[in-house]
Amino acid sequence: MASSAGPAQVTAAAANDATTRVLKRVCVFCGSKHGSPSVYAHAAEAFANTMVKKEMDLVYGGGTVGIMGVVARTVHGGGRHVLGVIPEALSAREVSGEMIGDHVVTQDMHERKAKMAKEADCFVALPGGFGTYEELFEVITWLQLGIHHKPIGVLNVDGYFDPFVSLVENGISAGFIGDAMRDLVVVDSDPERLLEALKTHEIPATYQWLREKDA
């Protein structure tokens, strides 16, 4: 995977090249639990504070619990706009107390993810469970297919996403993922570096992958 700590080894020019993007709205995928140890909640708060410092607004899954709630409350408390998008069926499970910021209630998960993707300028995954994994992999797939051209980042808190990086590398070694596709995602443990890297990260020209006869 591309690391923002050093130059990304990109083998094809990005569809939108490497000029600096304006990233005002960050879609954050993360857990509805706090995780253990507390390093995850602390990292979520640090990431949200970095967003506030950079005057970035939040698009997220609409919950008020877990590190999802930590991110939303911190961004909202810092004076930035928060848009929560939550399916009606999950409201009782992921919302405790009042909603944070503005919110949209959707009929299902598909509508939720489409709305979040439409409203955001980039995507960042923080630690979470199956829902976070699924959201991350879906936007990666959409980027690979050319459905969107928005940068994707992963905040690798305390090595949490190391197995994800290994999984992708294994897919490349086994011939199921193209070499250039490892640079679809920027991975870093530092919020400041990660958000800065997303502004200039060169996204591989995925349309070339779609033309390969063995794709």
Backbone as numpy.savetxt, mean C-alpha at the origin, in Angstrom:
# Nx Ny Nz CAx CAy CAz Cx Cy Cz
12.68 -7.49 -4.60 11.83 -6.30 -4.60 12.71 -5.05 -4.60
12.17 -3.94 -5.11 12.93 -2.71 -5.11 13.06 -2.19 -3.70
14.24 -1.70 -3.36 14.47 -1.12 -2.04 14.73 0.37 -2.21
14.10 1.18 -1.37 14.31 2.62 -1.47 15.62 3.05 -0.83
16.33 2.10 -0.20 17.60 2.43 0.42 18.70 2.60 -0.62
18.48 2.11 -1.82 19.47 2.22 -2.89 18.76 2.25 -4.22
19.48 2.40 -5.35 18.83 2.49 -6.64 18.14 1.19 -7.01
16.91 1.30 -7.51 16.16 0.11 -7.93 16.72 -0.40 -9.25
16.84 -1.71 -9.37 17.35 -2.30 -10.61 16.18 -2.54 -11.56
15.76 -1.50 -12.23 14.61 -1.58 -13.12 15.09 -1.87 -14.54
14.49 -2.85 -15.19 14.95 -3.27 -16.50 14.16 -2.64 -17.63
13.08 -1.92 -17.34 12.31 -1.27 -18.39 11.84 0.08 -17.87
11.67 1.03 -18.78 11.23 2.36 -18.36 9.79 2.30 -17.88
9.48 3.15 -16.93 8.11 3.19 -16.43 7.20 3.83 -17.46
5.94 3.44 -17.40 4.96 4.01 -18.31 4.83 5.51 -18.07
5.04 5.95 -16.83 4.94 7.37 -16.51 6.30 7.95 -16.14
7.36 7.32 -16.51 8.77 7.65 -16.31 9.11 7.99 -14.86
10.34 8.47 -14.64 10.83 8.63 -13.27 10.72 10.06 -12.77
9.95 10.92 -13.45 9.78 12.27 -12.95 9.04 12.22 -11.61
9.24 13.23 -10.80 8.65 13.25 -9.47 7.14 13.34 -9.54
6.47 12.40 -8.90 5.01 12.40 -8.85 4.55 13.29 -7.68
3.35 13.80 -7.81 2.70 14.49 -6.70 1.79 13.48 -6.02
2.14 13.11 -4.81 1.37 12.12 -4.06 0.69 12.82 -2.89
-0.58 13.06 -3.03 -1.33 13.75 -1.98 -2.21 12.81 -1.16
-2.64 11.69 -1.77 -3.55 10.78 -1.07 -2.96 9.37 -1.08
-2.69 8.87 0.10 -2.07 7.55 0.25 -3.13 6.55 0.69
-3.28 5.48 -0.06 -4.16 4.39 0.34 -3.34 3.43 1.19
-3.74 3.25 2.44 -3.00 2.39 3.36 -3.79 1.12 3.63
-3.13 -0.02 3.42 -3.68 -1.32 3.78 -2.98 -1.76 5.07
-3.76 -2.16 6.08 -3.14 -2.60 7.32 -4.14 -3.35 8.18
-3.68 -3.87 9.30 -4.48 -4.77 10.11 -5.53 -4.09 10.98
-6.59 -4.83 11.26 -7.62 -4.38 12.20 -7.32 -4.88 13.61
-6.11 -5.39 13.82 -5.60 -5.73 15.14 -4.30 -4.97 15.36
-3.88 -4.88 16.61 -2.65 -4.14 16.93 -1.39 -4.97 16.70
-1.54 -6.29 16.68 -0.38 -7.14 16.52 0.44 -7.21 17.81
1.33 -8.15 17.83 2.21 -8.34 18.98 3.60 -8.69 18.47
4.65 -7.98 18.86 4.72 -6.99 19.92 4.18 -5.62 19.49
4.31 -4.64 20.40 3.74 -3.30 20.17 4.49 -2.51 19.10
5.58 -3.06 18.58 6.35 -2.36 17.56 5.49 -2.03 16.35
4.49 -2.85 16.05 3.65 -2.61 14.88 2.79 -1.37 15.05
2.18 -1.22 16.22 1.36 -0.03 16.47 2.23 1.23 16.49
3.41 1.13 17.08 4.32 2.28 17.11 4.74 2.67 15.69
5.02 1.68 14.86 5.43 1.94 13.48 4.29 2.56 12.68
3.06 2.11 12.95 1.89 2.67 12.27 1.73 4.14 12.61
1.92 4.46 13.88 1.81 5.86 14.32 2.92 6.71 13.69
4.12 6.16 13.62 5.24 6.88 13.02 4.99 7.13 11.53
4.45 6.11 10.86 4.14 6.27 9.44 3.09 7.36 9.24
2.05 7.34 10.07 0.99 8.34 9.96 1.52 9.75 10.24
2.40 9.87 11.21 3.00 11.18 11.50 3.85 11.67 10.34
4.50 10.75 9.65 5.28 11.12 8.47 4.36 11.62 7.36
3.20 10.97 7.20 2.21 11.44 6.23 1.77 12.87 6.56
1.51 13.12 7.83 1.09 14.47 8.25 2.17 15.49 7.93
3.41 15.15 8.25 4.53 16.06 7.98 4.65 16.37 6.50
4.34 15.39 5.67 4.44 15.58 4.22 3.14 16.08 3.61
2.18 16.42 4.47 0.89 16.96 4.04 0.16 16.01 3.10
0.15 14.74 3.48 -0.54 13.71 2.72 -1.84 13.31 3.41
-2.87 13.09 2.62 -4.16 12.65 3.13 -4.26 11.13 3.06
-5.23 10.60 3.80 -5.36 9.15 3.94 -6.63 8.62 3.29
-6.46 7.53 2.54 -7.58 6.70 2.08 -7.34 5.33 2.70
-8.36 4.79 3.38 -8.13 3.51 4.05 -9.43 2.74 4.20
-9.35 1.60 4.87 -10.49 0.70 4.94 -11.61 1.07 5.87
-11.52 2.21 6.55 -12.64 2.73 7.30 -12.79 2.26 8.73
-11.98 1.31 9.17 -12.10 0.80 10.53 -11.49 1.74 11.55
-11.87 1.53 12.82 -11.34 2.36 13.90 -10.56 1.53 14.91
-10.37 0.25 14.63 -9.69 -0.65 15.56 -8.33 -1.07 14.98
-7.47 -1.61 15.85 -6.17 -2.10 15.40 -5.28 -0.98 14.90
-4.25 -1.35 14.14 -3.35 -0.31 13.62 -4.03 0.50 12.52
-5.11 -0.04 11.97 -5.93 0.75 11.05 -6.45 2.00 11.74
-6.95 1.81 12.98 -7.43 2.94 13.75 -6.31 3.88 14.18
-5.13 3.31 14.49 -3.98 4.13 14.88 -3.60 5.08 13.75
-3.52 4.55 12.54 -3.15 5.38 11.38 -4.20 6.46 11.15
-5.46 6.09 11.15 -6.53 7.05 10.86 -6.61 8.16 11.90
-6.55 7.79 13.18 -6.64 8.81 14.23 -5.44 9.75 14.20
-4.25 9.21 13.91 -3.05 10.05 13.88 -3.09 11.03 12.72
-3.47 10.55 11.54 -3.55 11.43 10.37 -4.64 12.49 10.58
-5.80 12.05 11.06 -6.91 12.99 11.30 -6.54 13.99 12.38
-5.90 13.51 13.46 -5.49 14.40 14.54 -4.44 15.41 14.11
-3.70 15.06 13.05 -2.68 15.97 12.52 -3.24 16.98 11.53
-4.55 16.97 11.35 -5.19 17.97 10.50 -5.31 17.60 9.04
-5.02 16.35 8.70 -5.13 15.92 7.31 -6.48 15.22 7.07
-6.88 15.18 5.81 -8.17 14.57 5.46 -8.08 13.05 5.50
-9.11 12.43 6.04 -9.20 10.98 6.11 -10.49 10.53 5.43
-10.35 9.61 4.48 -11.52 9.01 3.84 -11.50 7.51 4.11
-12.48 7.05 4.85 -12.62 5.63 5.13 -13.66 5.00 4.22
-13.33 3.84 3.68 -14.23 3.13 2.77 -14.47 1.74 3.36
-15.68 1.46 3.76 -15.94 0.21 4.47 -17.22 -0.45 3.97
-17.20 -1.76 3.76 -18.42 -2.47 3.36 -19.41 -2.51 4.52
-20.66 -2.47 4.19 -21.70 -2.48 5.21 -21.56 -3.68 6.15
-21.19 -4.83 5.59 -21.10 -6.06 6.39 -20.00 -6.03 7.43
-18.97 -5.17 7.24 -17.85 -5.12 8.18 -17.95 -4.00 9.20
-18.96 -3.17 9.09 -19.06 -2.00 9.96 -19.06 -2.40 11.44
-19.84 -3.41 11.77 -19.94 -3.81 13.18 -18.63 -4.38 13.71
-17.86 -5.04 12.85 -16.63 -5.71 13.27 -15.44 -4.76 13.35
-15.35 -3.81 12.43 -14.14 -2.99 12.32 -14.30 -1.57 12.83
-15.52 -1.22 13.29 -15.75 0.13 13.79 -16.15 0.06 15.25
-15.41 0.79 16.08 -15.73 0.89 17.51 -15.85 2.37 17.82
-17.06 2.82 18.14 -17.27 4.24 18.37 -17.55 4.97 17.06
-17.24 6.25 17.03 -17.53 7.06 15.85 -16.51 6.82 14.75
-16.98 6.99 13.51 -16.08 6.93 12.35 -15.06 8.06 12.45
-13.92 7.85 11.81 -12.86 8.84 11.79 -12.86 9.55 10.45
-13.05 10.86 10.43 -13.06 11.61 9.18 -14.30 11.31 8.36
-14.18 11.48 7.05 -15.27 11.17 6.14 -15.28 9.68 5.85
-16.44 9.16 5.49 -16.50 7.74 5.18 -17.54 7.44 4.11
-17.29 6.36 3.41 -18.20 5.85 2.39 -18.50 4.40 2.74
-19.76 4.04 2.77 -20.16 2.66 3.02 -20.52 2.01 1.69
-19.85 0.90 1.38 -20.09 0.21 0.12 -20.89 -1.07 0.35
-21.40 -1.62 -0.73 -22.21 -2.83 -0.62 -21.36 -4.07 -0.41
-20.14 -4.07 -0.96 -19.31 -5.27 -0.83 -17.82 -4.91 -0.90
-16.98 -5.94 -0.77 -15.53 -5.75 -0.78 -15.02 -5.26 -2.12
-15.61 -5.75 -3.20 -15.15 -5.36 -4.54 -15.34 -3.86 -4.76
-16.51 -3.36 -4.36 -16.77 -1.93 -4.50 -15.85 -1.12 -3.60
-15.58 -1.64 -2.41 -14.68 -0.97 -1.47 -13.29 -0.79 -2.09
-12.71 -1.86 -2.60 -11.35 -1.79 -3.13 -11.26 -0.91 -4.37
-12.29 -0.96 -5.21 -12.31 -0.11 -6.40 -12.36 1.37 -6.02
-13.14 1.68 -5.00 -13.26 3.08 -4.55 -11.95 3.56 -3.95
-11.32 2.73 -3.13 -10.04 3.11 -2.51 -8.98 3.35 -3.58
-8.94 2.47 -4.56 -7.94 2.59 -5.63 -8.17 3.85 -6.45
-9.42 4.18 -6.70 -9.75 5.36 -7.49 -9.34 6.64 -6.77
-9.52 6.68 -5.45 -9.29 7.91 -4.69 -7.82 8.17 -4.37
-6.97 7.14 -4.47 -5.59 7.27 -4.00 -4.60 7.58 -5.14
-3.46 8.17 -4.75 -2.36 8.41 -5.68 -1.30 7.32 -5.59
-1.29 6.57 -4.49 -0.33 5.49 -4.30 -0.88 4.56 -3.24
-0.21 3.42 -3.06 -0.64 2.42 -2.10 0.54 2.05 -1.19
0.25 1.88 0.10 1.27 1.42 1.04 0.65 0.37 1.95
1.31 -0.78 2.07 0.88 -1.83 2.98 1.71 -1.79 4.25
1.04 -1.80 5.38 1.65 -1.99 6.69 1.29 -3.39 7.16
1.88 -3.87 8.24 1.55 -5.22 8.70 0.05 -5.42 8.91
-0.39 -6.61 8.57 -1.79 -6.98 8.72 -1.96 -8.46 8.42
-3.19 -8.90 8.32 -3.48 -10.31 8.09 -3.92 -10.59 6.67
-4.80 -11.58 6.51 -5.21 -12.02 5.19 -5.81 -10.88 4.35
-6.61 -10.02 4.98 -7.21 -8.92 4.23 -6.16 -7.98 3.65
-5.13 -7.68 4.46 -4.04 -6.83 3.99 -3.28 -7.49 2.86
-3.00 -8.79 3.01 -2.29 -9.52 1.95 -3.09 -9.46 0.64
-4.39 -9.71 0.76 -5.24 -9.76 -0.43 -5.30 -8.41 -1.12
-5.43 -7.34 -0.34 -5.48 -6.00 -0.92 -4.16 -5.66 -1.61
-3.04 -6.01 -0.96 -1.73 -5.74 -1.55 -1.54 -6.50 -2.85
-1.82 -7.79 -2.84 -1.63 -8.59 -4.05 -2.55 -8.14 -5.18
-3.74 -7.69 -4.84 -4.64 -7.26 -5.90 -4.13 -6.01 -6.61
-3.65 -5.00 -5.85 -3.16 -3.80 -6.53 -1.86 -4.08 -7.28
-1.06 -5.05 -6.79 0.13 -5.46 -7.54 -0.30 -6.08 -8.86
-1.29 -6.95 -8.82 -1.78 -7.59 -10.04 -2.35 -6.55 -11.01
-3.12 -5.60 -10.48 -3.67 -4.55 -11.34 -2.56 -3.74 -12.00
-1.48 -3.47 -11.25 -0.35 -2.73 -11.82 0.33 -3.55 -12.90
0.52 -4.83 -12.64 1.15 -5.71 -13.62 0.33 -5.77 -14.91
-0.98 -5.74 -14.79 -1.87 -5.82 -15.94 -2.10 -4.47 -16.61
-1.57 -3.42 -16.02 -1.74 -2.09 -16.60 -3.08 -1.45 -16.29
-3.80 -1.97 -15.32 -5.10 -1.39 -14.95 -4.90 -0.06 -14.24
-3.81 0.08 -13.50 -3.44 1.38 -12.94 -1.93 1.53 -13.07
-1.43 2.75 -12.84 0.00 3.03 -12.91 0.43 3.81 -11.67
-0.08 3.39 -10.53 0.22 4.07 -9.28 1.27 3.27 -8.49
2.23 3.94 -7.87 3.29 3.22 -7.15 2.77 2.51 -5.91
3.43 1.42 -5.56 3.05 0.57 -4.43 4.25 0.41 -3.50
4.03 0.61 -2.22 5.09 0.44 -1.24 4.69 -0.49 -0.12
5.69 -1.04 0.53 5.49 -1.90 1.69 6.39 -1.40 2.81
5.79 -1.11 3.98 6.59 -0.72 5.14 6.96 -1.99 5.90
8.21 -2.37 5.79 8.66 -3.65 6.33 9.07 -3.49 7.80
8.07 -3.49 8.66 8.28 -3.26 10.09 8.88 -4.51 10.75
10.05 -4.37 11.32 10.69 -5.45 12.07 10.76 -6.75 11.27
10.96 -6.62 9.95 11.09 -7.80 9.09 9.78 -8.51 8.80
8.65 -7.88 9.11 7.35 -8.56 8.95 7.13 -9.04 7.51
7.56 -8.25 6.53 7.30 -8.60 5.14 8.47 -9.34 4.48
9.46 -9.76 5.26 10.54 -10.55 4.68 10.02 -11.81 3.97
9.06 -12.54 4.55 8.52 -13.72 3.84 7.83 -13.35 2.53
7.22 -12.17 2.47 6.60 -11.71 1.23 7.66 -11.51 0.14
8.76 -10.86 0.52 9.86 -10.65 -0.44 10.40 -12.00 -0.90
10.57 -12.93 0.02 11.07 -14.27 -0.33 10.10 -15.00 -1.25
8.81 -14.83 -1.00 7.80 -15.48 -1.84 7.89 -14.99 -3.28
8.03 -13.68 -3.44 8.15 -13.11 -4.79 9.43 -13.61 -5.47
10.53 -13.60 -4.74 11.79 -14.08 -5.31 11.69 -15.56 -5.71
10.98 -16.33 -4.91 10.78 -17.74 -5.25 9.96 -17.88 -6.53
8.94 -17.04 -6.69 8.14 -17.05 -7.90 8.96 -16.69 -9.13
9.91 -15.77 -8.95 10.80 -15.39 -10.06 11.73 -16.55 -10.39
12.32 -17.16 -9.36 13.23 -18.29 -9.57 12.53 -19.46 -10.26
11.26 -19.67 -9.92 10.50 -20.78 -10.48 9.93 -20.48 -11.85
10.08 -19.25 -12.32 9.64 -18.91 -13.67 8.20 -18.46 -13.78
7.54 -18.18 -12.66 6.15 -17.74 -12.72 6.00 -16.23 -12.70
7.06 -15.52 -12.30 7.05 -14.07 -12.26 8.26 -13.57 -13.03
8.05 -12.61 -13.91 9.15 -12.07 -14.71 10.15 -11.31 -13.85
11.41 -11.31 -14.26 12.48 -10.65 -13.52 12.15 -9.19 -13.20
11.67 -8.46 -14.22 11.42 -7.04 -14.04 10.30 -6.77 -13.04
9.44 -7.78 -12.83 8.27 -7.58 -11.99 8.62 -7.48 -10.51
9.85 -7.84 -10.14 10.25 -7.67 -8.73 10.25 -6.20 -8.35
10.31 -5.31 -9.34 10.34 -3.89 -9.07 8.97 -3.22 -9.15
7.92 -4.03 -9.10 6.58 -3.45 -9.01 6.33 -2.82 -7.65
7.07 -3.26 -6.63 6.82 -2.83 -5.26 8.11 -2.30 -4.64
8.00 -1.19 -3.92 9.13 -0.64 -3.17 9.01 -1.09 -1.71
10.06 -1.66 -1.17 10.06 -2.16 0.21 11.09 -1.39 1.03
10.65 -0.88 2.18 11.60 -0.21 3.07 11.05 -0.23 4.49
11.94 -0.15 5.47 11.53 -0.15 6.87 11.37 1.26 7.43
11.73 2.25 6.64 11.68 3.64 7.11 10.57 4.41 6.39
9.61 5.00 7.12 8.49 5.69 6.48 8.92 6.85 5.58
9.86 7.64 6.03 10.31 8.79 5.25 10.91 8.34 3.91
11.82 7.39 3.97 12.45 6.90 2.73 11.43 6.28 1.79
10.51 5.52 2.37 9.52 4.83 1.54 8.64 5.82 0.79
8.10 6.80 1.48 7.21 7.76 0.83 7.95 8.62 -0.19
9.19 8.97 0.09 9.98 9.73 -0.89 10.27 8.87 -2.12
10.59 7.60 -1.90 10.91 6.71 -3.02 9.73 6.52 -3.95
8.52 6.49 -3.40 7.33 6.29 -4.23 7.11 7.45 -5.20
7.65 8.62 -4.88 7.48 9.78 -5.76 8.25 9.63 -7.07
9.35 8.89 -7.04 10.22 8.80 -8.21 10.46 7.38 -8.71
9.85 6.40 -8.05 10.12 5.01 -8.42 9.71 4.71 -9.86
10.62 4.08 -10.60 10.34 3.70 -11.99 9.58 2.37 -12.00
8.35 2.43 -12.46 7.53 1.23 -12.54 7.86 0.49 -13.83
8.13 -0.80 -13.77 8.44 -1.54 -15.00 7.33 -1.42 -16.04
7.73 -1.41 -17.30 6.76 -1.33 -18.40 6.06 -2.68 -18.52
5.00 -2.86 -17.77 4.36 -4.17 -17.66 3.70 -4.63 -18.94
3.42 -3.71 -19.85 2.79 -4.12 -21.10 3.67 -5.08 -21.88
4.99 -5.00 -21.68 5.89 -5.92 -22.36 5.69 -7.35 -21.84
5.43 -7.45 -20.53 5.16 -8.77 -19.95 3.91 -9.37 -20.56
2.89 -8.55 -20.80 1.63 -9.06 -21.34 1.80 -9.57 -22.76
2.81 -9.11 -23.47 3.03 -9.55 -24.85 3.86 -10.82 -24.96
4.41 -11.25 -23.85 5.22 -12.46 -23.90 4.31 -13.65 -24.21
4.77 -14.50 -25.10 3.92 -15.63 -25.52 3.65 -16.63 -24.40
4.53 -16.67 -23.40 4.35 -17.62 -22.32 3.79 -16.98 -21.07
3.20 -15.77 -21.21 2.67 -15.07 -20.03 1.48 -15.82 -19.47
